[in-house]
Amino acid sequence: MRILLTGATGAVGAELAPALVAAGHEVVAATRRPSAYAGPGSAVTFDLDGGDGALAAAVEGVDAAYYLVHGLDRRDVAAVDRTRAARFARAWGPERPVVYLGGLGPDDTGSPHLRSRHEVGAVLRDRCAAVELRASIVIGPRSLSFQLLKVLSCIAGTSPLPVAVPASSAALTQPIAQRDLTAALVAALDLAPGVYDVGGEEVLSFRALLERAAAAQGRTLRTAPVVPLGADWFGPLASVLAGVDPWATTSLFASMATETVVDDARRPPGPDGRATDLDTALALALAG
Ligand SMILES: NC(=O)c1ccc[n+]([C@@H]2O[C@H](COP(=O)([O-])OP(=O)(O)OC[C@H]3O[C@@H](n4cnc5c(N)ncnc54)[C@H](OP(=O)(O)O)[C@@H]3O)[C@@H](O)[C@H]2O)c1
């Protein structure tokens, strides 16, 4: 198939492009800066904040699409992502399949960031033949959540004493190895429209994940989830330590209070994220 890959330059899309080519597809990378695209296939100008003409041209002559557009660094991310998804859906139409990668977590009660991810999924499913794959933290070298995990666990792992972390970090999560997510995304082209959950074998608290990420870097980290301070306090601090955009960091920290675990009834047939164990996933991401 000839596939429009939006977000081709992002953490998920950059790994997905070669996997789609290996599976026999032709990739058209949809990006705001096609001249800077260095991945496989061709590239086309695609800006969901730009004009209608270029958008119509970009979606022309392709059989299927991946929707991996995200504006996490934007303060108004929810409104921006909602508007972008609606524009894409209008240009794409109801017939052709589109695969969207969203986030795990309850539909109504999660963090603003997770609710926004679900909202984008709902827009696409309402108006397109959309497959929504939901995942928690992607353990891959360029994933922003993994970068935060790596840097913070490495710094905290130097402390000889238990390190205070937000009490909310006791919430459970189910990280997924990037290579397993990529396999699930490729296979998602054959799924019927609907919502599917993917995640690794292991369910653990964010706090335990921090300790495991430290161990993967040769450090012993003990955490104490005693601090009643929220994301508004920890987010900016973590962003300075990790050198990551403060708004994105605060959004991700707020999501840490939400349980992001797979509903096994929603596992897709075929690759579902469980092939790679967590320690291998961490080692691969650290090496990448
Ligand atoms: N990373 C994770 O841990 C994780 C976990 C679960 C779910 N997800 C989901 O996976 C999806 C992709 O995440 P990611 O981590 O790969 O994101 P990312 O690295 O931040 O990439 C975002 C992409 O959005 C594109 N984009 C931004 N503004 C655009 C615009 N106005 N028009 C067109 N494209 C635009 C960018 O493309 P250009 O700059 O090339 O235009 C970029 O490639 C998101 O839906 C995210 O919620 C990610």
The ligand as a Gaussian input file, in Angstrom:
#p B3LYP/6-31G(d) Opt

LIG

0 1
 N        6.171000       8.769000      22.839000
 C        5.403000       8.102000      23.693000
 O        5.854000       7.643000      24.784000
 C        3.952000       7.846000      23.343000
 C        3.220000       6.989000      24.166000
 C        1.894000       6.727000      23.851000
 C        1.293000       7.356000      22.765000
 N        2.029000       8.218000      22.003000
 C        1.336000       8.883000      20.883000
 O        2.026000       8.681000      19.667000
 C        1.809000       9.798000      18.804000
 C        3.164000      10.286000      18.293000
 O        3.969000      10.586000      19.414000
 P        5.515000      10.956000      19.281000
 O        6.101000      10.745000      20.629000
 O        6.117000      10.286000      18.087000
 O        5.393000      12.538000      18.992000
 P        6.554000      13.578000      18.590000
 O        7.887000      12.935000      18.617000
 O        6.333000      14.779000      19.446000
 O        6.198000      13.938000      17.077000
 C        5.078000      14.712000      16.797000
 C        4.931000      14.880000      15.291000
 O        3.856000      15.794000      15.075000
 C        4.120000      16.462000      13.858000
 N        3.438000      17.752000      13.860000
 C        3.456000      18.688000      14.852000
 N        2.724000      19.753000      14.467000
 C        2.250000      19.497000      13.213000
 C        1.435000      20.209000      12.296000
 N        0.983000      21.451000      12.557000
 N        1.119000      19.631000      11.108000
 C        1.581000      18.397000      10.813000
 N        2.370000      17.667000      11.640000
 C        2.707000      18.209000      12.827000
 C        5.626000      16.629000      13.804000
 O        6.009000      16.562000      12.432000
 P        6.926000      17.684000      11.676000
 O        7.658000      18.460000      12.740000
 O        7.846000      16.864000      10.804000
 O        5.983000      18.491000      10.891000
 C        6.166000      15.422000      14.584000
 O        6.680000      14.431000      13.730000
 C        1.046000      10.850000      19.648000
 O       -0.318000      10.747000      19.335000
 C        1.297000      10.397000      21.083000
 O        0.246000      10.747000      21.960000
 C        3.343000       8.463000      22.250000

